């Protein structure tokens, strides 16, 4: 009897240890919506729950564009209220002048959805449908057929709280996301980019991006911001993150081929930062510029081996102002 009790106690301890390890692995693993994404050049992830809590985004009055309002009325989904997480895979296209431009996207959204209303809405828009892995894929034609500038948007409901989409030319990406959904319980499944770079994302980041995240801002092979072409190739690898630790902290790491390249990038970024500060100081001061000045004052550029690292502290008021846009397009 005594030995049986010892075996029972040992079994309980083993189960508790296994459960603890499983929970730890799940916390170290990338978010599920990111693990479902196909192979890509970059990944961007957003956890909107803390953003909503900090800015009360779901209480902001929004004047919606007619097409957007039609979506809300038909599905009952109010993104600023119902969307919890979003992950985007960025795919560099072979033809930057094609219907997708230089970048195509695959996406996974998680939140509170009315599955039946969403299904009816997608069915009403679909130009074609396909059954794959027990799920229905709806193909919606986007663009203007009269000028032969259209692209397919494929959408599928992964589960009652999750939707996937892709505007890539073929169905390969949406099929792969459905295949990964069937094995999503594996905590470290996902793309090769996640396997290599997610470890660089700081813990507790509410938003992050890894890979060639400058692609949407690329122009003539370089990253362009507000018309200013940065001396950074569009295929430069970045790790960017936002996390709240008493303040909202922005961190962007440019991963260079060598330490010498990182030193050069650090010098260039330091010069650009100084130029932006000088322009801001020379402009007449406005009342609502105080928070932006705090962001610029907090900017730091440093070199960490083969990385040029930019950090800044973003006041919560700046975030609230950015999310208080009254029009949704």
PyMOL commands that set and color helices and strands:
alter all, ss='L'
color gray80, all
select helices_A, chain A and resi 2-28+32-35+48-55+57-59+66-75+79-82+115-125+145-147+172-182+192-200+215-217+259-282+287-298+316-322
alter helices_A, ss='H'
color red, helices_A
select strands_A, chain A and resi 42-47+63-64+83-92+103-111+128-132+135-144+149-159+162-166+205-211+218-219+222-225+228-233+237-244+248-255+300-304+307-314+327-328
alter strands_A, ss='S'
color yellow, strands_A
deselect
rebuild
show_as cartoon
